[in-house]
């Protein structure tokens, strides 16, 4: 499955400019240190965090995309920084729990 597939199937909203990637698993956390220690390359990272620090954390781990849940508004400086480094920032109005259920239904889980 790719980021493009997820945008289409779940109705995610792309915020940054990025190249589509394959997705291999899901990681859910709002703590940057947890993401840096536990997420894997190719994971989707689901969070409600929207500050600029999510971009270097996503880059360090090499996640496929960061999905901001619960309809949180993402500051333009975060979007601009993500675009600069080809980091996919996607948005969903769904709560994290609901989005995890949809991703699981598509065959994605923790990997």
For each residue, the residues with C-beta under 8 A, 3 or more apart:
1: 5 6 22 23 106 107 108
2: 5 6 20 21 22 23
3: 6 7 18 20 21 23 64 65 88 90
4: 7 8 20
5: 1 2 8 9 23
6: 1 2 3 9 10 12 23 44 65 90 103 106
7: 3 4 10 11 12 13 14 90
8: 4 5 11
9: 5 6 106
10: 6 7 92 99 102 103 106
11: 7 8 92
12: 6 7 67 90 91 92
13: 7 90 91 92
14: 7 18 88 89 90 91
15: 68 74 79 82 89 90 91
16: 79 82 83 87 88 89
17: 83 86
18: 3 14 21 65 82 83 86 87 88 89
19: 86
20: 2 3 4 88
21: 2 3 18 42 64 65 88
22: 1 2 42 64
23: 1 2 3 5 6 42 43 44 64 65 108
24: 40 41 42 43 64 111
25: 40 42 43 44 108 109 110 111
26: 43 44 46 100 103 108 109 110 111
27: 35 38 39 40 43 44 45 46 63 110
28: 45 46 47 96 100
29: 34 35 38 39 45 47
30: 47 48 49
31: 34 35
32: 35 36 49 53 54 57
33: 36 37
34: 29 31 37 38
35: 27 29 31 32 38 39 45 47 57 58 61 63
36: 32 33 39 57 60 61
37: 33 34
38: 27 29 34 35
39: 27 29 35 36 43 45 61 63
40: 24 25 27 43 61 111
41: 24 61 62 63
42: 21 22 23 24 25 62 63 64
43: 23 24 25 26 27 39 40 61 63 64 111
44: 6 23 25 26 27 63 64 65 66 67 103 108
45: 27 28 29 35 39 54 58 61 63 65 66 67
46: 26 27 28 67 69 96 99 100
47: 28 29 30 35 54 66 67 68 69 96
48: 30 68 69 70 72 96
49: 30 32 53 54 68
50: 54 68 72 73 74 75 78
51: 54 75 78
52: 55 75 77 78 81
53: 32 49 56 57
54: 32 45 47 49 50 51 57 58 66 78
55: 52 58 59 78 81 82 85 87
56: 53 59 60
57: 32 35 36 53 54 60 61
58: 35 45 54 55 61 62 63 66 82 87
59: 55 56 62 85 87
60: 36 56 57
61: 35 36 39 40 41 43 45 57 58
62: 41 42 58 59
63: 27 35 39 41 42 43 44 45 58 66 87
64: 3 21 22 23 24 42 43 44 88
65: 3 6 18 21 23 44 45 87 88 89 90
66: 44 45 47 54 58 63 82 87 88 89 90
67: 12 44 45 46 47 90 91 92 99
68: 15 47 48 49 50 72 74 89 90 91 92
69: 46 47 48 72 92 94 95 96 99
70: 48 92 93 94 95 96
71: 91 92 93
72: 48 50 68 69 91
73: 50
74: 15 50 68 78 79 89 91
75: 50 51 52 78 79
76: 79 80
77: 52 80 81
78: 50 51 52 54 55 74 75 81 82 89
79: 15 16 74 75 76 82 83 89
80: 76 77 83 84
81: 52 55 77 78 84 85 87
82: 15 16 18 55 58 66 78 79 85 87 88 89
83: 16 17 18 79 80 86 87
84: 80 81
85: 55 59 81 82
86: 17 18 19 83
87: 16 18 55 58 59 63 65 66 81 82 83
88: 3 14 16 18 20 21 64 65 66 82
89: 14 15 16 18 65 66 68 74 78 79 82
90: 3 6 7 12 13 14 15 65 66 67 68
91: 12 13 14 15 67 68 71 72 74
92: 10 11 12 13 67 68 69 70 71 99
93: 70 71
94: 69 70 98 99 102
95: 69 70 98 99
96: 28 46 47 48 69 70 99 100
97: 100 101
98: 94 95 101 102
99: 10 46 67 69 92 94 95 96 102 103
100: 26 28 46 96 97 103 104
101: 97 98 104 105
102: 10 94 98 99 105 106
103: 6 10 26 44 99 100 106 108 109
104: 100 101 107 108 109
105: 101 102
106: 1 6 9 10 102 103
107: 1 104
108: 1 23 25 26 44 103 104
109: 25 26 103 104
110: 25 26 27
111: 24 25 26 40 43
